[in-house]
Amino acid sequence: MRVLIAEAEERVAHNMKAALRHAGYAVNRVSSGLVADTVLAAETFDLLILDLDLPGMPSVQVLNRLRARNTRLPVLVLSRTCDVEAKVRVLDLGADDHMPKPFALKELMARARALIRRGRCGRPSAIERGALSFDQVDRCVTLHGRPLKLSAGEIGLLEILIQRNGRLVSKQQLIDLLYGRDRSVGQNAVDVSVHRLRAKIRASGVCITTMRGVGYFLENTKSSTVAVPR
């Protein structure tokens, strides 16, 4: 699951990113309305957390342009005002929820899960591959019906690979999806995560296969084919 945080305040953005990444979400952060609009037009996310006071382009315009593209992306608006009229306005413009600042991170996470779940209404939340079952909303994994303990990074990695079952994912794609554009991460971090995850899912009937110098893909242990993206 990918979350875009459009937040101007560094401390607030840092705390939200840390909480979301700890829960296994892939997080990107931008700090201006103009960049938010550009990224939203070019990339796909599962949730937008939108600060109402962004510089560069008014946040209400970002929201207007988002909805004009006919996207159903769930939007949680944050603002420092508790004014009822302001709240009604952003909800009428197409926001799905509103939270005043300051807020408790625990409540933010609960609302984020609820919005993502609502956004996936009608679509199954669990993906099954072999004996693995991954719940995309609750961020939990079971192996042979029993909970499998994974780190947040391993959950994010498994989500990317399991959604693209049989399709190759490059190291750079994994870095971009797992860590976002605003963080410098060495490719060795991906190698370490893959090594650890591979060991934990060994008994699942699927495995992570390495195409040396190119990337990784998930396949059934009895399969030998891979779809390389064009």
C-alpha positions in Angstrom: 0.0 0.0 0.0 1.3 3.4 -1.0 0.6 6.6 0.9 1.4 10.1 -0.2 1.9 12.7 2.6 1.5 16.3 1.4 2.6 18.1 4.5 4.6 21.4 4.9 5.6 20.9 8.6 8.8 18.9 8.9 8.1 17.5 12.4 4.5 16.5 11.6 5.6 14.9 8.3 8.5 13.0 10.0 6.2 11.6 12.7 3.6 10.4 10.2 6.2 8.9 7.9 7.7 7.0 10.8 4.4 5.6 12.0 3.2 4.6 8.5 6.5 2.9 7.6 6.6 1.1 10.9 3.2 -0.3 9.9 4.6 -1.5 6.6 3.3 1.1 4.2 5.4 2.6 1.4 5.4 6.3 2.0 6.2 9.3 -0.2 6.2 12.9 1.2 6.0 16.2 -0.6 5.9 19.7 1.0 4.1 21.9 -1.6 0.8 21.8 -3.4 2.4 22.1 -6.8 4.6 19.0 -6.3 1.7 17.2 -4.8 -0.5 17.8 -7.9 2.4 16.7 -10.2 3.0 13.5 -8.3 -0.7 12.7 -8.0 -1.1 13.1 -11.7 1.8 10.8 -12.5 1.7 8.0 -9.9 -0.8 5.7 -8.1 -1.4 5.7 -4.4 -3.8 4.1 -1.9 -4.2 7.1 0.4 -3.5 10.9 0.3 -2.9 12.7 3.6 -3.3 16.4 2.6 -2.2 19.4 4.7 -4.8 22.2 4.2 -2.1 24.9 4.3 0.4 23.8 1.6 2.5 26.4 -0.1 2.9 26.6 -3.9 -0.7 25.7 -4.9 -3.7 25.9 -2.5 -4.6 22.5 -1.1 -8.2 23.0 -2.1 -7.0 23.3 -5.7 -4.9 20.1 -5.4 -8.1 18.4 -4.2 -10.2 19.9 -6.9 -7.8 18.8 -9.6 -7.5 15.3 -8.1 -11.2 14.8 -8.2 -11.5 16.3 -11.7 -9.3 13.4 -12.9 -12.1 11.1 -11.7 -9.9 9.3 -9.2 -11.4 7.6 -6.1 -8.2 8.0 -4.1 -9.2 8.3 -0.4 -8.1 11.7 1.0 -7.6 12.6 4.7 -7.3 16.4 5.2 -5.3 17.8 8.1 -5.7 21.4 9.3 -5.0 23.6 12.3 -8.6 24.9 12.3 -11.5 23.3 14.0 -13.9 25.6 12.2 -17.0 23.7 11.1 -17.4 25.7 7.9 -13.8 24.9 6.8 -14.4 21.2 7.5 -17.6 21.1 5.6 -15.9 22.9 2.7 -13.1 20.3 2.2 -15.6 17.4 2.6 -17.8 19.0 0.0 -14.8 19.3 -2.3 -14.2 15.6 -2.2 -12.2 14.9 0.9 -13.1 11.6 2.7 -12.1 12.7 6.2 -10.8 15.6 8.2 -8.5 15.7 11.3 -7.6 18.9 13.2 -4.0 19.4 14.3 -2.5 18.5 16.7 -3.6 14.8 16.5 -2.8 11.5 18.0 -0.8 9.2 15.7 -2.8 6.2 16.9 -6.0 7.9 15.7 -4.4 8.9 12.4 -3.4 5.3 11.8 -6.9 4.1 12.6 -8.4 6.6 10.2 -5.9 5.7 7.5 -6.7 2.0 7.7 -10.5 2.8 7.6 -10.1 5.0 4.5 -7.9 2.4 2.7 -10.4 -0.3 3.6 -13.2 1.9 2.2 -11.2 2.6 -0.9 -10.9 -1.1 -1.5 -14.6 -1.8 -1.1 -15.7 -4.6 -3.3 -12.1 -5.8 -3.8 -10.6 -8.7 -1.8 -8.1 -7.4 0.8 -6.2 -10.7 1.0 -3.9 -12.1 -1.7 -3.0 -15.8 -1.5 0.0 -17.4 -3.1 0.8 -21.0 -2.2 0.4 -21.3 1.6 0.9 -17.5 2.1 -2.0 -15.2 2.7 -1.3 -11.4 2.8 -4.0 -9.0 4.0 -3.3 -5.7 2.3 -5.4 -3.6 4.7 -4.6 -5.1 8.1 -0.9 -5.6 7.0 -0.7 -9.1 8.3 0.6 -12.3 6.8 -0.2 -15.9 7.6 1.6 -19.1 6.5 -0.4 -22.3 6.5 -3.1 -20.4 8.4 -0.8 -19.2 11.2 0.5 -15.7 11.7 3.9 -15.1 10.2 6.1 -12.5 12.0 7.6 -10.1 9.6 9.3 -6.7 10.0 7.6 -3.6 8.4 10.2 -3.7 5.6 9.6 -7.4 4.9 5.8 -6.8 4.8 6.3 -4.0 2.3 8.6 -6.1 0.2 6.3 -9.1 0.2 3.3 -6.9 -0.8 5.2 -5.6 -3.9 6.3 -9.1 -5.0 3.0 -10.9 -4.2 1.0 -8.3 -6.1 3.2 -8.8 -9.1 3.3 -12.5 -8.9 5.6 -13.9 -11.6 6.6 -10.4 -12.9 10.1 -9.0 -12.5 10.7 -6.1 -10.2 14.0 -4.3 -10.4 16.0 -3.2 -7.3 15.5 0.5 -8.1 11.7 -0.1 -8.4 11.8 -1.8 -5.0 13.7 1.1 -3.5 11.3 3.7 -4.9 8.3 1.8 -3.7 9.6 0.9 -0.3 11.4 4.0 0.7 10.0 6.8 -1.4 11.7 9.6 -3.4 12.8 11.5 -0.3 15.2 9.0 1.2 18.6 7.8 0.1 18.8 4.0 0.5 21.6 1.7 -0.7 20.6 -1.2 -2.9 22.3 -3.5 -0.3 19.3 -2.8 2.0 17.0 -4.5 -0.6 19.4 -7.5 -0.8 19.3 -7.9 3.0 15.5 -7.7 3.2 15.1 -10.2 0.3 17.5 -12.6 2.0 15.6 -12.5 5.3 12.1 -12.7 3.7 13.2 -15.6 1.5 14.2 -17.6 4.6 10.9 -16.9 6.3 8.6 -18.0 3.4 10.7 -21.0 2.4 7.9 -23.5 3.5 5.1 -21.6 1.6 5.3 -23.2 -1.8 6.5 -19.9 -3.4 10.0 -18.4 -3.5 11.8 -15.2 -4.3 13.9 -15.7 -7.3 16.9 -13.5 -8.2 17.6 -12.5 -11.8 21.2 -11.4 -11.2 21.8 -7.8 -12.1 18.2 -7.2 -12.9 15.8 -7.8 -10.0 13.5 -10.2 -8.3 10.3 -12.0 -8.8 8.0 -14.3 -6.9 7.2 -17.8 -8.3 5.8 -21.1 -7.3 8.6 -23.5 -6.4 7.5 -25.8 -9.2 7.3 -23.0 -11.8 10.2 -21.8 -14.0 8.6 -18.9 -16.0 8.8 -15.2 -15.4 7.1 -12.3 -17.0 9.6 -9.5 -17.8 7.9 -6.1 -18.0 8.3 -4.3 -21.4 
